[in-house]
């Protein structure tokens, strides 16, 4: 799905996959986030994704020029999930709004697993 914006110079179309990849790259830079998760609904399995699949654990929806972003994450063992979530929400909201010029209405976080970091 593409997000369309009209400017005085012309039209701009941004694909949701671009926004999802960008948001995913911001998310994995946050302290306490190990990576994105891919959930196999059929088997109920959660798989840790590497940096080349950042958009797989992210869903972007656009309604009335406002973005809703869903993250499926794996967090580090021992971190405060609320603190990690607050940090992630503020970083993603600021960065995506600066990147796209669109308003981020919601950021939903689904913690799919915990992993011990060596």
N, C-alpha and C positions, 0 to 999 in steps of 0.2 A: 504494500500500500504506500502511496506517495503522498507527502504533505505538500500542498500547494500554497504559495505565498505570492501575492501581487504587490509589486513595487512600482514606483514611477518609471523605472527603467525597463521593466518587463516582469515575467513570471519566473518563479523559482520553485522547483520540485525537488523535495528531499525524500529519498526512499527510507522507510522505517528501518530497514536492515542497516543502513548507514548510521542512524541514530543509535540502534541497538549495539553495534560494534563499538562505537565511541563510548557509550555509557558503560559497556563491559570493560573497556580498557581503563576507564576511570575507577571502576569498582575494584578491580584486582590490585590497584595501587594502594588501596586503603589498608591500614594496619588491621590485622585480624582476619582478613579475607584470604583464604587459601586459593580459591578459584571458583569458577562457575560450575553449576551442576546441570546435568542433563538427566531428566527423570523419564524412565521408561515406564509408562503407565501400565502397560500389559503385565510386566513382571514386578513392578513396584521397586525397581532397582534405581539407585542413584549413582551416576558416574561422574567423576571429576574430569573436567575438560581442561585441556592445555590452552595456552595463549592463542593458538590459531583458530579456536572455536569460541571466541568470546561472545558472539551474538547468540549462540545456541541457548544459553541460560538466561537470556534477556528477552522480554516481550514488550513491544512498544505499541500503544494504541493512541490514535489521534481523534479527538472529538472537539469540534468547534475551536480549532487552532490551539488546543491545550493538550499536552502530553501526559499520559499515564504510563509509567515504566514499572514492570515487574521483574524482580531479580530472583533467581534460584541460586543460592550460594552454599558453599561449604566454608565453614569458619574454622579458625584455629582453636585447638583445645585450650581451655583455661582463660579465654578472653571473655569480657563482659559483652554479651550479645547486644544489649541495649546501647552501649557506648559505640560499638562497631556500627550498628544500624544508624544511629544518629549522625556519625561521621560520614558514613556512606551517603545518606540522604542529602546532607548539606553539600558535600563535594559534587555529587552527580547533578543535583538541582542547579547549582551555580554554573558548573562546566557546560552542561547541555544547553542551558538558556543562553549562555554566551556563544556557544558553537552554532546554534540553530536560529536564535532570535525568537524562538517560541517559548511560551510559558509552560513550566512543568507543574501540573496540578497535583499529581500524586506519585509517590515512589513506594511501591509495595515490595517488601522483602520476605522471602520464604527461605528459611534456613533448612536445607535438605540434609545436612550432615555436619559432623565435627571430625577434624583430622588432627592427629598429633604431628607437630612439625619437628623434624630432626634437628 
